[in-house]
Amino acid sequence: MNDKPLEPVTVIGLGLMGCALANAFLNAGHPTTVWNRTTAKADQLVADGAELAPSVGAAVRAGSLTVVCVTDYQAVRDLLDVDDVELDGTVLVNLTSGDSAEARETADWVEARGAHYMDGAIMAVPAAIGTPEAVILYSGPKPYFERYEAALAAVGTATYLGADHGTASVYDAAGLVMMWSILNAWLQGVALVETVDVDAATFTPFVQQAARGTSRMAQRLCPAGRQRVLPRRRCGSGDSCPEHAAPCGGERGGGCRCRVAQTVPGHG
């Protein structure tokens, strides 16, 4: 029997996702401290056993692991850059949405203040948090991921992507691009079949079957080793990308670097 106490966790930011994260930690048995600018959002969590910290500094001090989920990366820095917040020795996991450049800049900012930083991306809706269907991507120093992997598993399937703090954000952007591309293709397909009086409900099982075949095709097209599938070109603003996906590819040289689809040998 393992009687080792569970890691105390702090959650800063109690929007829909932050509340879901805190609730999942509580349900898993972790002593959980929460903070939110609007304290009423913590009422149900406190009723369920969470501690409401009076300040961000007190919240950070209460947990060996601090999880932040707020509006944007600037809000993260604004919250942590106050007199009563002592970051030295803290392990901070930032699950705020943003791009890879922001992730790396925030990592530098946090680590300059003595904390250990991991960036993350939540590939799930709040209702899925706390289940295996909620995939959470993490990037940053591997020792800290391994140290807190069991605690992070309380909120979903924890997937480590590597030491580069920006990788989770890039995966997030790539996933959003893929999701919206698929949904846009479905809408276009529905528009086409409706011209012959076929409704969306009848068409969608065909789409699901086709998607499985496309997934297998993508796997076959993956080259061996680290060879690139497509070349790069520099483009303008990335207008077709989701808001925080647009800058994701150009952080190492400026501008958005979009892949250019070319004919695959043997496929036309």
N, C-alpha and C positions, 0 to 999 in steps of 0.2 A: 504494500500500500504506500502511495506517495503522499506524504503529509506536508510537502513543501508548499508554503503559502504562494498564492498567485500574485503576479506582479501588480502593484498599484498603478493605475492608468489615469491620466488626465486627458479630458477632451475639451478643447477650446473651440467654441463656435457651435451653436445649437440651432442651426437651420434644420430643414428636413433631414439632410444627410447626417449632420452632426448628432442630432438626437438619435438617429438610427444606430450610429456607431456607439454612442454611449450606452444605449440600451443593450446592444449586443455584448459589450464588455460586462455590463452588470449581469446579464443572463448567464454568462460564462463563469461568474463568480469572482471577477476581478474587483478589488476595491476601486471605486471609480469616483473621481473628482471632476466636476464640470464648472465651466465659466461661460457666461454669455453676457453681452452688454445689456440685453433685455432679460432681466432675471426671471421674469414670469415663465419664460420658455423652459426653465429648469424644473418647474413645479412637479410635473409628473415623474421626472427622473429622481428627484429628491424623495418623493413619496415611495418610489420603488427601491430606495436605498443609496442613492448617490449623495455625495457631499457637494454642496454649492460653495465654491471658493469666493471670498469677498473681492479678490483682485486677480489679475492675470499672474502677477508674481506669486501669490499664494497658491494658485492652481499649478504653476510649474513646479513649485517646491513640493507639492503633495504627491506627485507621481514619479516613479522611476522612468516611465515612458510618457511623453506628452504628444498627443495627436492633435493637430490643428486642421480644421476644415472650415474655411471662411470664404468670403467673396472672391478675393484675388490675392496675388502675392504681395502687393503693396499693403493690403490690410494685415497680412501676416507680420510684416516688418513694423508697421505702425503699432500693432498690439504688443509686440515684444520689445520695442525700443522705448521703454519707460523705466523710470528710476527703480521701481521695486522688483523688476524682473532680473533675476540672476541666472544666466544661461550656462555658466561654466559647469561642465560635467553633465549637463542635461542631454538626454537622447530625444531628439525631436523628429517626429514623422509628420510631414506636411502632405495632406491629402486634398489640398486646394487645387482647383483646375487652373492651368496656365500652360505656357509654352516652355520649351526646353531651355531657352536662354534665361528666362525668369527662374527656372529651377536651379540652374548653375549659379546665377547671381545670388539667389537666396541662400544657397549652400555656402558660398563664400562669406556672405554677410553673417550667417549664423555661426559658422566655424571660427570666424575671426573673434567671436565672443565666447569661445571656449566650449561650444556645444558640439555634439555629434549629430549629423543631419542625414535623414533619408527622405527622398521625395517619392511620392506615390500617385497613382491614378486609379480611381474607382470605376470599374467597368460594370456598373450595376445601378439599378434604381434603389431608392431607400428601402422599399418593401423587401428586397432580396438580401439586405445586409444581415449577417448572422447565419446565412445558409451557404452551402458549398457553391450555389449558383452565382454568388457575388464574387467575382474575380477582382482582386486588388493587386495592382502591379507596383513593385517597389524597385528603386535603384538608389545606389549609394554604397557606403562601406559594408562589405559582406559580413564582417564580424558582428556588427550591430543588428543586421537583419537576422543572423543566426541566433543572437542572444535573445531577441524578442519575437522570434518566429511563432512560438507557441501562443503568445499573447495576441499577436496579429491574426492568428488563425480564428480567433473568436469572432471576427467581423466578416470573414469570408475566406476564399481560397487565396492564400498568400503566394505570389509568384515573384521570384527575384530575377531581375533582368541584367544586373551587372553594376559595376562601380560608378559608371558615369551617371551623375545625378539627373541628367537630362533625358535618359533613355525612357523612363516611364511616361514622360509627357509626349515623347515622339510616338510611342506605342498607342497612347490615348488618341492622339491626332490621327494616326493611321487607321485605328479602329473606327473612329467617327467618319472618316472619309469613306471607308468601306461600307459602313452601315447606311449612310445617306445615299451612296451610289446604288446600293441594292434596293432601297426603298424607292428611289427615283425611277429605277429600271422597272420595278413592279408597277408603279403608277403609269408609266408609259405603256407597259404591257396591258394593263387593265383598259387603258384608253383604246388600244388597238382591238382587243377582243370584244369590247362593247359595241364596236361598229358592226359586229355580226351577232349581236344579241346574246353574248355570253357574259354572265355577271362575274364579279370579282371572286365570290365564294367558289364558283365552279373552276375558275382559272387558277386559284392559289395553290391547290395540291400539285398541279403541273409545275408551278414555279418552284415549289419545295423540292420536287424531284430533280428539276434542272439545276437547282443550287447545289445539290449533293454531287451531281456530275461535274459542275464547275469547280467545286472544292477538290475533287480528285484530279482534275486537269491541272489545277494550280500546283498540287503536290508533284505531279509528273514534270512540270516545267521548272521546278526548283533546280538550279545548277549545283554541281558538286562544289564543295569548299565554300570560299567566300566570293566567288565570282558574281558580279552584278547581273541582275536580270535585264535591267534597262539602263541606257545611258542617261546622263543628266543634261538639262539645259537650264539656264538662268531665265526666269520669267519676271513678270511685273509684280502685281500685288497679290496674286493667288486668289482672285475674286471668287473662284468656285469652292474654296476651302471653307470649312467651319471656322468661326472667329479665331479660336486659339490654335487651329491647325495651320493657318496660313504661314506663320513664320517658322514652322517647326523644322524645315529642312535647310534653312539658310544660316543657322546660328554660327557656323564655322567659317563664314565668308561673306555674309550680308546678302540680303534678298532671299526670295523663296526659290528653292531648287526643286522644281517639279520633275517627276519622271516623265519621259516621253515614250508613249506606247509605240512600238514598231512591230512589223510583221514577224511573228515567231517562225523560224525555219520549219518547214513541214506543215504549216498551218495557214497557207494562202499567201 
